[in-house]
Amino acid sequence: MAEDYGAFVDWTQMEDVAKSSGPSKLDVKDPVELKKLARQGHWAQNHNLRAQVYQQLIKAIPCRTVTPDAGVYRDLMSGNACRKSTAILLPDFVDGSTVPSYCLKADAVTSVHRVISCLAGQFPDISHCPALPAMTALLMHFSVDEAQCFEHVSRLLACNEPGRRLIDQTFLAYESSCLTFGDLANKYCPAAHKLIVARAQDVVEVYSGWQRWVLGDLPFGHVARVLDVFLVEGYKVLYRIALALLKFYRKQRAGAQPVEGQKQDSAEVKAEIQAFVKAIGSSVTPDKLLEKAFSIRLFSRKEITLLQLTNEKSLQQKGITVKQKRRNVQLALNPDTFSSEVVSAKEMRDIWSWIPERFALCEPQLLFTTSTHGCSLNRFYAHVEGHEPTLLLIRTCGSEVCGAFLSTDWEERKRGGNKLSFFGTGECFVFRLKPEMERYEWVVIRHPELASSIKAQIVEDPADDAAPGDDQNSVSRNLPLETPAADLSSRLSPFLSAHHFKLNSRNTSMFMAGNVDSIIVGGGDGNALYIDGELNHGRTARCTTFDNPPLCSTESFQVALLEVWGFQDAMASDR
């Protein structure tokens, strides 16, 4: 007898999704072929086939030895008074998330509550899991009974495959994912990120809802297509979809420009994005959403995992491991106390929106200024060494402002003796503020094809990111064997460090350099910034590393004022 995978479905809400057409079975085991079929929506038009594929994919997930199954759920439910209750409260760790209806019958939503209640008892280590209600509701939609849904969600929670991430279960993991999403939005959706920065008082607060856009706000037809791919490719798909949603949101807002100097409450911007995502079905089809998501040329899963580990480590160092009142990052730049002779508080906030999210949690700390410490390169080094990262700000005698975010301690220059040698990581960038505001990142971020196609000596996941036939060179293939993951995770910038790549040309990784005669930012066919030993004269030109135009209107300029800012832990300063 065929199993009924629609027992919990309210078919009157399903519309076109209710139509069962296309193939009725799937005999594919090859992961590369499965990825291709998932992205194409091969089983999306047949409800029973989709349910069977989900069952096959979830059963293949490596799990802990003791993972609760359907039998455990039935034992828990036998004689349990809550099995008939209609008022089962969700555990605190869902952080206020509600159960999306996802075309479920009213009593099926109660079933979802019941399953989550049992999951909370079986997984006592879960402390923060806002995605659980949406994921449970989705899998309930394709389950024959509550017990099967319980088993499927349990396997997602109990996955123990090294390097594979499915559902965040702690506040630290969730919060670091928000920082990582902010980093990715900053790099891969610059126009949308700029819009959020211009409109919201606290960008970090807006991005804290990124997972709920995908698992909670998306209409059922869209999120089911996301689940098709998620169960094959994993967590990175969620980042892709959220970035695509941000791009579509920006496109929808393209005609509405914010009033200069006026910012909305972050909760209002957050609610506006949620409303857009909930109504996205009227303008963006599921196929179009996936097409946009997979057109974004992200770095590999391994590099993003390393970035997430770095963000987790940064949060741990700040003592942010459990849920607490969110600090408004924008208020870390208090206009009443912030003082710079080069930039205004507003301009510094704009620069702060460009830096990696883990440093946006810090306050600016003035380390060196020529107006106080004089025009001496030796005093420059004496004040900035021991600080990582730093922000270089320059105002020219022509009232132009430019600078650079420098990821690495200037003390690194000593490794080359007095010989001028480059160091730093791909998180470095240069910028200009006046007459126009513009940032120029490492050229490899914008053009991943510049990374060498030399194959790594380690075995990579053959189904990591590019679908079969995609002509993309994944940067992950260039991770060298001799650098273990444990070592990478302790570095400042694991997924963008030039030390981890074999590039076609050394010119594309010349970030920063210094000796007794000068400091340089950016190299290859010129320098983005060159400042002489007296910190008095400078030059700017196009360079290969950042692919920037000259940062000033003239190639040579005289320095009116130079400042270097460090990053002080705002949490520590409060203690």
Secondary structure, DSSP 4 states (H G I P E B T S, - for coil): ----TTTTB-GGGTGGGG---S-S------HHHHHHHHHHTTTTT-HHHHHHHHHHHHHTS-B-SS---HHHHHHHHTT-GGGG-S-PPPPGGGTT-----TTB-HHHHHHHHHHHHHHHHH-TT----TTHHHHHHHHHHT-SSHHHHHHHHHHHHTB--TT---S--SHHHHHHHHHHHHHHHHHH-HHHHHHHHHHBS-HHHHHTTHHHIIIIIS-HHHHHHHHHHHHHH-THHHHHHHHHHHHHHHHHTTT-PPPTT--B-HHHHHHHHHHHHHTGGGT--HHHHHHHHTTS-PPPHHHHHHHHHHHHHHHHHTT--S--PPP-GGGGS-TTT---SSS-HHHHHHHHTTS-HHHHTEEEEEEEEHHHH-S-HHHHHHHHTT-SSEEEEEEETTS-EEEEEE-S-GGGGGGGTTS---B--TT-EEEEEESS-EEEE-HHHH-GGGB--PPPSSPPPTTSSSPTT-----GGGG--TTS-HHHHTTSS-TTT-GGG--BS-GGGG--EEE-SSEEEE--SSS-SEEEETTSSEEE----TTTTPPPSSSSSEEEEEEEEEEEEEEHHHHH-
